[in-house]
């Protein structure tokens, strides 16, 4: 294992105070709490494998959140907003109701049932 991965993080007082605030607040979501705890343990010089075991994350995720913390600070511990599907307009098979009746033709995408006369 390379030495650069085991070097402790150097926390400035602002990030240290923000991490302590996250760890003390009862309103911190569990995922954010675990990430903040992992960063705190890494700052104390704890090995990544040990941090992963204590916090309950996979080693890869500990490295991921360490990298995000170095790049973005405490805000990097939160999840980025996910992309939403764009709203489609117009009639699609999912949005067009299938109507049944004697004078209504079946849509092209409607399934047809074949009955075997035998």
C-alpha positions as CSV (number, residue, x, y, z in Angstrom):
1,X,0.0,0.0,0.0
2,X,1.4,3.4,-0.9
3,X,2.3,5.8,1.8
4,X,0.3,8.8,0.5
5,X,-2.9,7.0,1.2
6,X,-2.2,6.7,4.9
7,X,-1.1,10.2,5.6
8,X,-3.4,12.0,8.0
9,X,-5.6,14.8,6.8
10,X,-4.7,18.3,8.0
11,X,-7.9,19.9,9.2
12,X,-8.0,23.7,9.5
13,X,-10.0,25.1,12.4
14,X,-13.0,25.9,10.2
15,X,-13.4,22.4,8.9
16,X,-12.7,20.9,12.3
17,X,-15.5,23.0,13.8
18,X,-17.9,22.0,11.0
19,X,-17.1,18.3,11.4
20,X,-17.6,18.5,15.2
21,X,-20.9,20.3,14.5
22,X,-22.1,17.5,12.2
23,X,-21.0,14.8,14.7
24,X,-22.8,16.6,17.7
25,X,-26.0,17.5,16.0
26,X,-28.9,15.0,16.5
27,X,-30.3,16.1,13.2
28,X,-27.4,15.0,11.1
29,X,-28.5,12.2,8.7
30,X,-26.7,8.8,9.4
31,X,-24.9,8.8,6.0
32,X,-23.4,12.2,6.6
33,X,-22.6,11.3,10.2
34,X,-20.6,8.3,9.1
35,X,-18.7,10.3,6.5
36,X,-17.9,13.0,9.0
37,X,-16.7,10.4,11.5
38,X,-14.5,8.8,8.8
39,X,-12.9,12.1,8.0
40,X,-12.3,12.8,11.7
41,X,-10.7,9.4,12.2
42,X,-8.5,9.9,9.1
43,X,-7.4,13.3,10.5
44,X,-6.4,11.5,13.7
45,X,-4.2,9.2,11.6
46,X,-6.3,6.1,11.7
47,X,-5.6,3.6,8.9
48,X,-8.2,3.5,6.1
49,X,-9.1,-0.1,6.7
50,X,-9.7,0.5,10.4
51,X,-11.8,3.6,9.6
52,X,-13.9,1.5,7.2
53,X,-14.4,-1.2,9.9
54,X,-15.3,1.3,12.6
55,X,-17.6,3.5,10.5
56,X,-19.3,0.7,8.5
57,X,-18.2,1.8,5.1
58,X,-16.3,0.0,2.4
59,X,-12.6,1.0,2.0
60,X,-13.3,2.4,-1.5
61,X,-16.0,4.7,-0.1
62,X,-13.6,5.9,2.6
63,X,-11.2,6.9,-0.1
64,X,-14.0,8.5,-2.1
65,X,-15.2,10.7,0.7
66,X,-11.6,11.6,1.7
67,X,-11.0,12.8,-1.9
68,X,-14.3,14.7,-1.9
69,X,-13.5,16.3,1.5
70,X,-10.1,17.4,0.3
71,X,-11.6,18.9,-2.9
72,X,-14.8,20.4,-1.6
73,X,-14.5,20.5,2.2
74,X,-17.4,19.6,4.5
75,X,-19.9,20.3,1.7
76,X,-18.3,17.4,-0.2
77,X,-19.7,14.9,2.4
78,X,-23.2,15.6,1.2
79,X,-24.7,13.8,-1.8
80,X,-24.9,15.8,-5.0
81,X,-28.4,16.3,-6.4
82,X,-29.4,13.6,-8.8
83,X,-30.4,14.2,-12.4
84,X,-34.1,14.0,-12.9
85,X,-35.7,12.7,-16.1
86,X,-36.9,15.5,-18.3
87,X,-40.6,15.9,-18.7
88,X,-41.8,14.7,-22.0
89,X,-44.8,16.2,-23.6
90,X,-47.2,14.6,-26.1
91,X,-49.0,11.4,-26.3
92,X,-46.9,8.3,-25.5
93,X,-48.1,4.8,-25.0
94,X,-47.6,5.2,-21.3
95,X,-49.7,8.4,-21.1
96,X,-52.5,7.5,-23.6
97,X,-55.3,5.5,-22.0
98,X,-56.5,2.5,-23.9
99,X,-60.2,2.8,-24.7
100,X,-62.4,-0.1,-25.3
101,X,-65.8,-0.3,-27.0
102,X,-67.5,-1.3,-30.2
103,X,-66.7,1.9,-32.1
104,X,-63.1,2.5,-30.9
105,X,-60.2,1.1,-32.9
106,X,-57.4,-0.5,-30.9
107,X,-54.2,1.5,-30.8
108,X,-51.3,0.1,-32.8
109,X,-49.3,-0.9,-29.7
110,X,-52.2,-2.8,-28.1
111,X,-51.6,-6.5,-27.8
112,X,-53.9,-8.7,-29.9
113,X,-55.0,-12.1,-28.7
114,X,-55.2,-14.9,-31.2
115,X,-57.7,-17.6,-30.4
116,X,-57.0,-21.0,-31.9
117,X,-60.3,-22.4,-33.4
118,X,-59.1,-25.9,-32.9
